[in-house]
Amino acid sequence: MSEHHTGPVETGAPMDYAEHEKTYKGFLNVAKYGAAVCVALVVGMAAGFYTAGGLLGGILTFLILVVASAVLL
């Protein structure tokens, strides 16, 4: 209480902005590709359950959509 600080008091190490940007870009990539795989899984399950394709048709649809999303994203 008796100390008077004139400037901002920083705690911890200085921010490593390059590493922060790398981590953020990695998070965005995981979120983007994870969402694409989830959508492909739902569409593949719908193709397997509600069409005449059956299990192999659903798996094939899932694989095609995963590869297509990986190429397009």
ZABADO-369000 format. One record per atom (N, C-alpha, C): residue number from 0; residue in one letter; atom name; x, y, z. Coordinates in nm, 2 decimals. Layout:
residues N
NODE     i   aa   at     east    north       up
NODE   NUM    A   CA        X        Y        Z
...
***
This chain:
residues 73
NODE     i   aa   at     east    north       up
NODE     0    M    N     0.08    -0.12     0.00
NODE     0    M   CA     0.00     0.00     0.00
NODE     0    M    C     0.09     0.13     0.00
NODE     1    S    N     0.21     0.12     0.06
NODE     1    S   CA     0.29     0.23     0.06
NODE     1    S    C     0.36     0.26    -0.07
NODE     2    E    N     0.36     0.16    -0.16
NODE     2    E   CA     0.43     0.18    -0.29
NODE     2    E    C     0.34     0.25    -0.39
NODE     3    H    N     0.40     0.34    -0.46
NODE     3    H   CA     0.32     0.42    -0.56
NODE     3    H    C     0.39     0.38    -0.70
NODE     4    H    N     0.31     0.32    -0.78
NODE     4    H   CA     0.36     0.29    -0.91
NODE     4    H    C     0.32     0.39    -1.01
NODE     5    T    N     0.41     0.44    -1.09
NODE     5    T   CA     0.37     0.54    -1.19
NODE     5    T    C     0.33     0.48    -1.33
NODE     6    G    N     0.37     0.36    -1.36
NODE     6    G   CA     0.34     0.30    -1.49
NODE     6    G    C     0.26     0.17    -1.47
NODE     7    P    N     0.23     0.11    -1.58
NODE     7    P   CA     0.16    -0.02    -1.56
NODE     7    P    C     0.25    -0.13    -1.50
NODE     8    V    N     0.18    -0.21    -1.42
NODE     8    V   CA     0.25    -0.32    -1.36
NODE     8    V    C     0.23    -0.45    -1.44
NODE     9    E    N     0.34    -0.50    -1.50
NODE     9    E   CA     0.33    -0.62    -1.58
NODE     9    E    C     0.36    -0.74    -1.50
NODE    10    T    N     0.29    -0.85    -1.52
NODE    10    T   CA     0.32    -0.97    -1.46
NODE    10    T    C     0.35    -1.08    -1.56
NODE    11    G    N     0.45    -1.16    -1.53
NODE    11    G   CA     0.48    -1.27    -1.63
NODE    11    G    C     0.58    -1.22    -1.73
NODE    12    A    N     0.60    -1.31    -1.83
NODE    12    A   CA     0.69    -1.29    -1.94
NODE    12    A    C     0.63    -1.20    -2.05
NODE    13    P    N     0.71    -1.14    -2.13
NODE    13    P   CA     0.65    -1.06    -2.24
NODE    13    P    C     0.58    -1.16    -2.34
NODE    14    M    N     0.48    -1.11    -2.41
NODE    14    M   CA     0.40    -1.19    -2.50
NODE    14    M    C     0.48    -1.22    -2.62
NODE    15    D    N     0.48    -1.35    -2.66
NODE    15    D   CA     0.54    -1.40    -2.78
NODE    15    D    C     0.43    -1.40    -2.89
NODE    16    Y    N     0.42    -1.29    -2.97
NODE    16    Y   CA     0.32    -1.28    -3.07
NODE    16    Y    C     0.33    -1.37    -3.18
NODE    17    A    N     0.45    -1.41    -3.22
NODE    17    A   CA     0.46    -1.50    -3.33
NODE    17    A    C     0.41    -1.64    -3.30
NODE    18    E    N     0.44    -1.68    -3.18
NODE    18    E   CA     0.38    -1.81    -3.13
NODE    18    E    C     0.23    -1.81    -3.11
NODE    19    H    N     0.18    -1.69    -3.06
NODE    19    H   CA     0.04    -1.67    -3.05
NODE    19    H    C    -0.03    -1.69    -3.18
NODE    20    E    N     0.02    -1.62    -3.28
NODE    20    E   CA    -0.04    -1.63    -3.41
NODE    20    E    C    -0.04    -1.77    -3.47
NODE    21    K    N     0.07    -1.84    -3.45
NODE    21    K   CA     0.08    -1.98    -3.49
NODE    21    K    C    -0.02    -2.07    -3.42
NODE    22    T    N    -0.04    -2.05    -3.30
NODE    22    T   CA    -0.14    -2.13    -3.22
NODE    22    T    C    -0.28    -2.10    -3.27
NODE    23    Y    N    -0.31    -1.97    -3.29
NODE    23    Y   CA    -0.44    -1.93    -3.34
NODE    23    Y    C    -0.47    -1.99    -3.47
NODE    24    K    N    -0.37    -1.98    -3.57
NODE    24    K   CA    -0.40    -2.04    -3.70
NODE    24    K    C    -0.42    -2.19    -3.69
NODE    25    G    N    -0.34    -2.26    -3.60
NODE    25    G   CA    -0.36    -2.40    -3.58
NODE    25    G    C    -0.50    -2.43    -3.53
NODE    26    F    N    -0.55    -2.35    -3.43
NODE    26    F   CA    -0.68    -2.37    -3.38
NODE    26    F    C    -0.79    -2.35    -3.49
NODE    27    L    N    -0.77    -2.25    -3.57
NODE    27    L   CA    -0.87    -2.23    -3.68
NODE    27    L    C    -0.87    -2.35    -3.78
NODE    28    N    N    -0.75    -2.40    -3.81
NODE    28    N   CA    -0.75    -2.52    -3.90
NODE    28    N    C    -0.81    -2.64    -3.84
NODE    29    V    N    -0.79    -2.66    -3.71
NODE    29    V   CA    -0.85    -2.78    -3.65
NODE    29    V    C    -1.00    -2.76    -3.64
NODE    30    A    N    -1.05    -2.64    -3.62
NODE    30    A   CA    -1.19    -2.61    -3.61
NODE    30    A    C    -1.26    -2.63    -3.75
NODE    31    K    N    -1.19    -2.58    -3.85
NODE    31    K   CA    -1.24    -2.58    -3.99
NODE    31    K    C    -1.24    -2.73    -4.04
NODE    32    Y    N    -1.14    -2.80    -4.03
NODE    32    Y   CA    -1.14    -2.94    -4.08
NODE    32    Y    C    -1.22    -3.03    -3.99
NODE    33    G    N    -1.23    -3.00    -3.86
NODE    33    G   CA    -1.32    -3.08    -3.77
NODE    33    G    C    -1.46    -3.06    -3.81
NODE    34    A    N    -1.50    -2.94    -3.84
NODE    34    A   CA    -1.64    -2.92    -3.88
NODE    34    A    C    -1.67    -2.99    -4.01
NODE    35    A    N    -1.57    -2.99    -4.10
NODE    35    A   CA    -1.59    -3.05    -4.23
NODE    35    A    C    -1.61    -3.20    -4.21
NODE    36    V    N    -1.53    -3.26    -4.12
NODE    36    V   CA    -1.54    -3.41    -4.10
NODE    36    V    C    -1.68    -3.44    -4.03
NODE    37    C    N    -1.72    -3.36    -3.94
NODE    37    C   CA    -1.85    -3.38    -3.88
NODE    37    C    C    -1.97    -3.37    -3.98
NODE    38    V    N    -1.96    -3.28    -4.07
NODE    38    V   CA    -2.06    -3.27    -4.17
NODE    38    V    C    -2.06    -3.39    -4.26
NODE    39    A    N    -1.94    -3.43    -4.30
NODE    39    A   CA    -1.92    -3.54    -4.39
NODE    39    A    C    -1.98    -3.67    -4.32
NODE    40    L    N    -1.95    -3.68    -4.19
NODE    40    L   CA    -2.00    -3.80    -4.11
NODE    40    L    C    -2.15    -3.80    -4.11
NODE    41    V    N    -2.22    -3.68    -4.09
NODE    41    V   CA    -2.36    -3.68    -4.08
NODE    41    V    C    -2.42    -3.71    -4.22
NODE    42    V    N    -2.36    -3.66    -4.33
NODE    42    V   CA    -2.41    -3.69    -4.46
NODE    42    V    C    -2.39    -3.83    -4.50
NODE    43    G    N    -2.28    -3.89    -4.46
NODE    43    G   CA    -2.25    -4.03    -4.48
NODE    43    G    C    -2.34    -4.12    -4.41
NODE    44    M    N    -2.38    -4.09    -4.28
NODE    44    M   CA    -2.47    -4.17    -4.21
NODE    44    M    C    -2.61    -4.16    -4.27
NODE    45    A    N    -2.65    -4.04    -4.32
NODE    45    A   CA    -2.78    -4.02    -4.38
NODE    45    A    C    -2.78    -4.10    -4.51
NODE    46    A    N    -2.67    -4.10    -4.59
NODE    46    A   CA    -2.67    -4.18    -4.71
NODE    46    A    C    -2.68    -4.33    -4.68
NODE    47    G    N    -2.61    -4.37    -4.57
NODE    47    G   CA    -2.62    -4.51    -4.54
NODE    47    G    C    -2.75    -4.56    -4.48
NODE    48    F    N    -2.82    -4.48    -4.40
NODE    48    F   CA    -2.94    -4.52    -4.34
NODE    48    F    C    -3.06    -4.50    -4.43
NODE    49    Y    N    -3.07    -4.39    -4.50
NODE    49    Y   CA    -3.19    -4.35    -4.57
NODE    49    Y    C    -3.19    -4.38    -4.72
NODE    50    T    N    -3.08    -4.44    -4.78
NODE    50    T   CA    -3.08    -4.47    -4.92
NODE    50    T    C    -3.06    -4.62    -4.93
NODE    51    A    N    -3.05    -4.66    -5.06
NODE    51    A   CA    -3.03    -4.81    -5.08
NODE    51    A    C    -2.88    -4.84    -5.08
NODE    52    G    N    -2.80    -4.74    -5.05
NODE    52    G   CA    -2.65    -4.76    -5.05
NODE    52    G    C    -2.61    -4.85    -4.94
NODE    53    G    N    -2.67    -4.85    -4.82
NODE    53    G   CA    -2.63    -4.93    -4.71
NODE    53    G    C    -2.50    -4.88    -4.65
NODE    54    L    N    -2.44    -4.98    -4.58
NODE    54    L   CA    -2.32    -4.94    -4.50
NODE    54    L    C    -2.20    -4.90    -4.59
NODE    55    L    N    -2.18    -4.98    -4.70
NODE    55    L   CA    -2.07    -4.94    -4.79
NODE    55    L    C    -2.10    -4.81    -4.86
NODE    56    G    N    -2.22    -4.78    -4.90
NODE    56    G   CA    -2.25    -4.66    -4.96
NODE    56    G    C    -2.23    -4.54    -4.87
NODE    57    G    N    -2.26    -4.56    -4.74
NODE    57    G   CA    -2.24    -4.45    -4.64
NODE    57    G    C    -2.09    -4.43    -4.62
NODE    58    I    N    -2.02    -4.53    -4.61
NODE    58    I   CA    -1.87    -4.52    -4.59
NODE    58    I    C    -1.81    -4.45    -4.71
NODE    59    L    N    -1.85    -4.50    -4.83
NODE    59    L   CA    -1.79    -4.44    -4.95
NODE    59    L    C    -1.83    -4.29    -4.96
NODE    60    T    N    -1.95    -4.25    -4.93
NODE    60    T   CA    -1.99    -4.11    -4.93
NODE    60    T    C    -1.91    -4.03    -4.83
NODE    61    F    N    -1.89    -4.09    -4.71
NODE    61    F   CA    -1.81    -4.02    -4.61
NODE    61    F    C    -1.67    -4.00    -4.66
NODE    62    L    N    -1.61    -4.10    -4.71
NODE    62    L   CA    -1.47    -4.09    -4.76
NODE    62    L    C    -1.46    -3.99    -4.87
NODE    63    I    N    -1.55    -3.99    -4.97
NODE    63    I   CA    -1.54    -3.89    -5.08
NODE    63    I    C    -1.56    -3.75    -5.03
NODE    64    L    N    -1.65    -3.73    -4.93
NODE    64    L   CA    -1.67    -3.59    -4.88
NODE    64    L    C    -1.55    -3.55    -4.80
NODE    65    V    N    -1.49    -3.64    -4.73
NODE    65    V   CA    -1.37    -3.60    -4.65
NODE    65    V    C    -1.25    -3.56    -4.74
NODE    66    V    N    -1.23    -3.63    -4.85
NODE    66    V   CA    -1.12    -3.60    -4.94
NODE    66    V    C    -1.16    -3.47    -5.02
NODE    67    A    N    -1.28    -3.46    -5.06
NODE    67    A   CA    -1.32    -3.34    -5.13
NODE    67    A    C    -1.30    -3.21    -5.04
NODE    68    S    N    -1.34    -3.22    -4.91
NODE    68    S   CA    -1.33    -3.11    -4.82
NODE    68    S    C    -1.18    -3.08    -4.79
NODE    69    A    N    -1.10    -3.18    -4.78
NODE    69    A   CA    -0.96    -3.16    -4.76
NODE    69    A    C    -0.89    -3.09    -4.88
NODE    70    V    N    -0.94    -3.12    -5.00
NODE    70    V   CA    -0.88    -3.06    -5.12
NODE    70    V    C    -0.93    -2.91    -5.13
NODE    71    L    N    -1.06    -2.89    -5.11
NODE    71    L   CA    -1.12    -2.76    -5.13
NODE    71    L    C    -1.09    -2.66    -5.02
NODE    72    L    N    -1.07    -2.71    -4.89
NODE    72    L   CA    -1.04    -2.62    -4.78
NODE    72    L    C    -0.89    -2.58    -4.78
***
